[in-house]
């Protein structure tokens, strides 16, 4: 998995509970995907161990992980009604 320096030095330090395999799972099998206005891409996946959805943000290439965090505001059903399924 490709990552930014920010992800390695800041995100993993601030959120030591994050597992790389969760980020990989989000990229491979997201329940939802969105492109941000500046081109970065958001992916969501449900993580049973957290009991929450994890949002993973990549650079424009869709491969390089830049950020990841539990997204307590994400509601899968509302997004499924508005967007086609991804993954």
Secondary structure, 3 states (H helix, E strand, C coil): CCECHHHHHHHHHHCCCCCHHHHHHHHHCCCEEEECCCCCEEEEEEECCCCEEEEEEECCCCCCEEEEEECCCCCHHHHHHHCCCCC
